[in-house]
């Protein structure tokens, strides 16, 4: 702890001498502030607690003699917490930067947050000179920034509020002062209610173009009363939402985003989004956890990162997570290493709202949409903003108009970012009920983070649909050319020697495909692909198998897996995952051309011809053969030609029952290996070849 004699400032006042341009409203409401060029004084009453990076004290405004100012509110005074082990020029530079940057941005931040009911920004700032504790490589006296903020009398810290609401056990600590694991909020409805409240508050702060910069439980308070509201405190790390390139670095802790470790990366509001993702993780498992790094202390990306977070959730609160895998999706959208890949707080709020209202029947959804469109019209009539944003508003109105027109043409085209398109597909899945179905064909190449994956929101939608009694059919096509002849021969042998009859049958499929490819290679001049190409596709194939296994086992949907032979599309219930083995990429392309659209069946429609929808996903750059991109964390065949989900179209069948489409998909399923029924056996066989 600092050599900070707080008891001294019980006897005499702290002097805040930093000149600050206080707004007129502040000067009128808090007269002791003066015009900002005169010194302000505060006395300390008692310590409030020690956070990760600051010491908090209860205090009050006073005059230079230490006499309390009549009618003035209590304040919380905070000073940075210098801990042994820190020091050197980096610490000194950071303290100097915090003072300069905080003073520079303080007035703008305070003005922007004035009308935000979810923020309790810094009221005043000063400095104090302290002696650093022994063992720190610092000068004999160090200047620290001291802040004062209003004491919240109508709110309590988040953890205390959770205890009062019986969302968590009482707060307890070990002998080192670390909070004991309380295993997270157990009820999904309670977790959703708490997280939605916090997300809405943080989103409102971002609308003010302010980044909090230090989101974690001690900086979150909740008001008392029947309708609680969140209030964020301690804006000492805050800065404006302007991509200025300022350093805005921060010492390491469980809620710090990776980019705040670096001086040369541009920090945006996505730093708060990352911290909010870790906050959601904390509320789910009851413990603050770092996402592990690899052996070289580098961040872990993509599917491996998702698997790590999944393991933390399942170990920490298995009942909650297994029932609601969408919790993992929400967190992963926030804790991506690359800030550009993260969702915004508005998008998180939208998803939380959708989860809260997912049980609305279609009629209520239509009424709700109509009232919202009418409300938008009222806002527009009240006066459009006179700026270039009008052009952006006009663009969005065009999109809505086109979607409304699709009700007449019965063909909807979804556009936007990859996240927008996946959200649209997830919404379609959400409309499927018991007796409905979704059938499609894909390839492991397409299944990756740049396209439409099986390990994300699409997977969650699949799991929840199967639990509702929906039949989901997905067939994968993989080629010998992609996996490489040498590895395929080894796999064929391992399958042939298996004690599982189904695997021995699969070995025949691989043997025939290998023989055909070898013959075609000699006849048509085919060449064996590069080793890097084979390794990439082999990695995709293995990843698909492992993720299918995790989806079935981790989310507990084994009872919903179709394990029998397939007779036809309509009689195959539950989750069917098939594997088709073909000789070459030419055959892969042929299958994709024959199966460009998924088939969606809505059994509740009164007429048979109205029950069918075809969903076409336009994925570009599937087959380009480029050298592997060796940048860390990227798993694509070259960044420019990695598969990209570009567009989704939804067609209602206008020619009655699409019998040809049904027949092709049915034949494809009948000729495939039942992957879901034997996934563990196949994974075990493949693992022996590594």
Rosetta blueprint (number, residue, H / E / L):
1 X L
2 X L
3 X E
4 X L
5 X L
6 X L
7 X L
8 X H
9 X H
10 X H
11 X H
12 X L
13 X L
14 X E
15 X E
16 X E
17 X L
18 X L
19 X L
20 X L
21 X L
22 X L
23 X L
24 X H
25 X H
26 X H
27 X H
28 X H
29 X H
30 X L
31 X H
32 X H
33 X H
34 X L
35 X L
36 X L
37 X L
38 X L
39 X L
40 X E
41 X E
42 X E
43 X E
44 X E
45 X E
46 X E
47 X E
48 X E
49 X E
50 X E
51 X L
52 X L
53 X L
54 X E
55 X E
56 X E
57 X E
58 X E
59 X E
60 X E
61 X E
62 X E
63 X L
64 X L
65 X L
66 X L
67 X L
68 X E
69 X L
70 X L
71 X L
72 X L
73 X L
74 X E
75 X E
76 X E
77 X E
78 X E
79 X E
80 X E
81 X L
82 X L
83 X L
84 X L
85 X L
86 X L
87 X L
88 X H
89 X H
90 X H
91 X H
92 X H
93 X H
94 X H
95 X H
96 X H
97 X H
98 X H
99 X H
100 X H
101 X H
102 X H
103 X H
104 X H
105 X H
106 X H
107 X H
108 X H
109 X H
110 X H
111 X H
112 X H
113 X L
114 X L
115 X L
116 X L
117 X L
118 X L
119 X E
120 X L
121 X L
122 X L
123 X L
124 X E
125 X E
126 X E
127 X E
128 X E
129 X E
130 X E
131 X E
132 X L
133 X L
134 X L
135 X L
136 X L
137 X L
138 X L
139 X L
140 X L
141 X L
142 X E
143 X E
144 X E
145 X E
146 X E
147 X E
148 X E
149 X E
150 X E
151 X L
152 X L
153 X L
154 X L
155 X E
156 X E
157 X E
158 X H
159 X H
160 X H
161 X H
162 X H
163 X H
164 X H
165 X L
166 X L
167 X L
168 X L
169 X L
170 X L
171 X L
172 X L
173 X E
174 X L
175 X L
176 X L
177 X L
178 X L
179 X E
180 X L
181 X L
182 X L
183 X L
184 X L
185 X L
186 X L
187 X L
188 X H
189 X H
190 X H
191 X H
192 X H
193 X H
194 X H
195 X H
196 X H
197 X H
198 X H
199 X H
200 X H
201 X H
202 X H
203 X H
204 X H
205 X H
206 X H
207 X H
208 X L
209 X L
210 X E
211 X E
212 X L
213 X L
214 X L
215 X L
216 X L
217 X H
218 X H
219 X H
220 X E
221 X E
222 X E
223 X E
224 X L
225 X L
226 X L
227 X L
228 X L
229 X L
230 X E
231 X E
232 X E
233 X L
234 X L
235 X L
236 X L
237 X L
238 X L
239 X E
240 X E
241 X L
242 X L
243 X L
244 X L
245 X L
246 X L
247 X L
248 X L
249 X L
250 X L
251 X L
252 X L
253 X L
254 X L
255 X L
256 X L
257 X L
258 X H
259 X H
260 X H
261 X H
262 X L
263 X L
264 X L
265 X L
266 X L
267 X L
268 X L
269 X L
270 X H
271 X H
272 X H
273 X H
274 X H
275 X H
276 X H
277 X H
278 X H
279 X H
280 X H
281 X H
282 X H
283 X H
284 X H
285 X H
286 X L
287 X L
288 X L
289 X L
290 X L
291 X L
292 X L
293 X L
294 X L
295 X L
296 X L
297 X L
298 X L
299 X L
300 X L
301 X L
302 X H
303 X H
304 X H
305 X H
306 X H
307 X H
308 X H
309 X H
310 X H
311 X H
312 X H
313 X H
314 X H
315 X H
316 X H
317 X H
318 X H
319 X H
320 X H
321 X H
322 X H
323 X H
324 X L
325 X L
326 X H
327 X H
328 X H
329 X H
330 X H
331 X H
332 X H
333 X H
334 X H
335 X L
336 X L
337 X L
338 X L
339 X H
340 X H
341 X H
342 X L
343 X L
344 X L
345 X H
346 X H
347 X H
348 X H
349 X H
350 X H
351 X H
352 X H
353 X H
354 X H
355 X H
356 X H
357 X L
358 X L
359 X L
360 X L
361 X L
362 X H
363 X H
364 X H
365 X H
366 X H
367 X H
368 X H
369 X H
370 X H
371 X H
372 X H
373 X H
374 X H
375 X H
376 X H
377 X H
378 X H
379 X H
380 X H
381 X H
382 X L
383 X L
384 X L
385 X L
386 X L
387 X L
388 X L
389 X H
390 X H
391 X H
392 X H
393 X H
394 X H
395 X H
396 X H
397 X H
398 X H
399 X H
400 X H
401 X H
402 X H
403 X H
404 X H
405 X H
406 X H
407 X H
408 X H
409 X H
410 X L
411 X E
412 X E
413 X E
414 X E
415 X L
416 X L
417 X L
418 X H
419 X H
420 X H
421 X H
422 X H
423 X H
424 X H
425 X H
426 X H
427 X H
428 X H
429 X H
430 X H
431 X L
432 X L
433 X L
434 X L
435 X L
436 X L
437 X E
438 X E
439 X E
440 X E
441 X E
442 X E
443 X E
444 X L
445 X L
446 X L
447 X L
448 X L
449 X L
450 X L
451 X L
452 X L
453 X L
454 X L
455 X L
456 X L
457 X H
458 X H
459 X H
460 X H
461 X H
462 X H
463 X H
464 X H
465 X H
466 X H
467 X H
468 X L
469 X L
470 X L
471 X E
472 X E
473 X E
474 X E
475 X E
476 X E
477 X E
478 X E
479 X E
480 X H
481 X H
482 X H
483 X H
484 X L
485 X H
486 X H
487 X H
488 X H
489 X H
490 X H
491 X H
492 X H
493 X H
494 X H
495 X H
496 X H
497 X L
498 X L
499 X L
500 X L
501 X H
502 X H
503 X H
504 X H
505 X H
506 X H
507 X H
508 X H
509 X H
510 X H
511 X H
512 X H
513 X H
514 X H
515 X H
516 X H
517 X H
518 X H
519 X H
520 X H
521 X H
522 X H
523 X H
524 X H
525 X L
526 X L
527 X L
528 X L
529 X L
530 X L
531 X H
532 X H
533 X H
534 X H
535 X H
536 X H
537 X H
538 X H
539 X H
540 X H
541 X H
542 X H
543 X H
544 X H
545 X H
546 X H
547 X H
548 X H
549 X H
550 X H
551 X H
552 X H
553 X H
554 X H
555 X L
556 X L
557 X L
558 X H
559 X H
560 X H
561 X E
562 X L
563 X L
564 X L
565 X L
566 X L
567 X L
568 X L
569 X H
570 X H
571 X H
572 X L
573 X L
574 X L
575 X E
576 X E
577 X E
578 X E
579 X E
580 X E
581 X E
582 X E
583 X L
584 X L
585 X H
586 X H
587 X H
588 X H
589 X H
590 X H
591 X H
592 X H
593 X H
594 X H
595 X L
596 X L
597 X E
598 X E
599 X E
600 X E
601 X E
602 X L
603 X L
604 X L
605 X L
606 X L
607 X L
608 X H
609 X H
610 X H
611 X L
612 X E
613 X E
614 X E
615 X E
616 X E
617 X E
618 X E
619 X E
620 X E
621 X L
622 X L
623 X L
624 X L
625 X L
626 X L
627 X L
628 X L
629 X L
630 X L
631 X L
632 X L
633 X L
634 X L
635 X L
636 X L
637 X L
638 X L
639 X L
640 X L
641 X L
642 X L
643 X L
644 X E
645 X E
646 X E
647 X E
648 X E
649 X E
650 X E
651 X E
652 X E
653 X L
654 X L
655 X L
656 X L
657 X L
658 X L
659 X H
660 X H
661 X H
662 X H
663 X H
664 X H
665 X H
666 X H
667 X H
668 X H
669 X H
670 X H
671 X L
672 X L
673 X E
674 X E
675 X L
676 X H
677 X H
678 X H
679 X H
680 X H
681 X H
682 X H
683 X H
684 X H
685 X H
686 X H
687 X H
688 X L
689 X L
690 X L
